[in-house]
Amino acid sequence: MRIAIIGSAGTGKTTLSHMLAEKIGVPLVPEFAREILAEWGFKRLRDLDAPQMANFQREILQRKLYLEARYDSFVSDRSTADSAVYWLLRLVGRVASDETSYHMEKCRIALDRYDALVLLPWKGNAIERDGIRDTDPWQQFLFEIALRGLLAVWEREYYLVRCTTHHERLAEITERVYKNSMQR
């Protein structure tokens, strides 16, 4: 089973991804943004110019694809659709159109590797300033609208989790996604 937890910043994806991977006994594929930014010697995402941002997004995708290819089953904190949306929101109009086309197609094709996409919806929660996430709740809302729209255009289904606590979410995902797929 290959599950990706998707959605805007501050929805609890990382916490839930860790909990789900542990519960079902599969590897966790983390998000790599903070790690890469630190490796590159930056503290804030906004310090990257357009070419650096494009390389940053490519590196995130490359690491994700590499690690996901190593496992038959996993839980991923974010998906390639998230990567595509970040590219669209941060780089369209700042890089060549053919670069965008290439990145988008790579992300679209890689979506086939997931058995389930699980969306944690935007709630307008306050987000801690960490140098990576945009703290404006409306930017997070825009991310989710773009993500849902992209998945619709690419004709990809996702599970929308409506519970609010981590334990309720874990129970819902385990029941609706994991157990149902194991019965097939």
Buried (B, 14 or more C-beta within 10 A) or exposed (E): BBBBBBBBBBBBBBBBBBBBBEBBEBBBBBBBBBEBBEEEEBEEBEEBEEEEBBEBBBBBBBBBBEBBEEBEEBBBBBBBBBBBBBBBBBBEEEBEEEBBEEBBEBBBEBBEBBBBBBBBEBBEEEBEEEBBBBEEBEBBBBBBEBBBEBBEEEEBEBBEBEEEEBEEBBEBBBEBBBEEEEEE
